[in-house]
């Protein structure tokens, strides 16, 4: 499945199941803006979509925006399936996510992938 198909399936699910207001970002005035921006039950969500093969391919600017959304009180995420997106929203709605980075790292398969994402997060966090 392509990134665009994952994104389309997730958007359809969010609009149908959560009556979400979803904006698919085509062109932004800033680089690294996540693929979709959502309002779900009054809360802001920012989701970057990847394929299972490209899930660690997060740019420095995408991570910067992950951190910025997190620090502003929103819900940032990187998803590579409709089911992951649904579970993320459910966990946010039930307040099960005390730390977005740790939640995201738990979704990766290997320690190497988790380390790569954690190092990027820390590098961007220190420089911002």
FENVEN-V733337 format. One record per residue. OMEGA is omega in radians with two decimals (none if undefined). Layout:
# FENVEN-V733337
omega = (OMEGA OMEGA)
This chain:
# FENVEN-V733337
omega = (-3.14 3.07 -3.12 3.11 3.10 3.13 -3.12 3.12 3.14 3.13 3.12 3.13 -3.12 -3.14 -3.10 -3.01 -3.05 -3.08 -3.08 2.93 -3.04 3.01 3.05 -3.06 3.10 3.12 -3.12 3.11 3.11 3.09 3.05 3.09 -3.10 -3.03 3.13 3.05 -3.06 2.89 -3.14 -3.13 3.07 3.13 -3.09 3.10 3.09 -3.03 3.03 -3.13 3.09 2.96 3.08 3.13 -3.08 -3.01 3.08 -3.12 3.13 -3.11 3.08 3.14 3.06 3.10 3.07 -3.14 3.02 -3.13 -3.12 3.12 3.12 -3.11 3.12 3.10 3.11 -3.08 3.11 3.13 2.98 -3.07 3.04 2.99 3.08 -3.12 3.09 3.13 3.12 -3.11 3.10 3.14 3.12 -3.14 3.06 -3.11 3.13 3.07 -3.14 -3.05 3.11 -3.08 -3.05 3.12 -3.13 3.09 3.13 -3.12 3.14 -3.11 -3.12 -3.01 -3.01 3.07 3.13 3.11 3.14 3.13 3.14 -3.14 3.12 3.13 3.09 3.12 -3.12 3.12 -3.13 3.14 3.13 -3.06 -3.11 none)
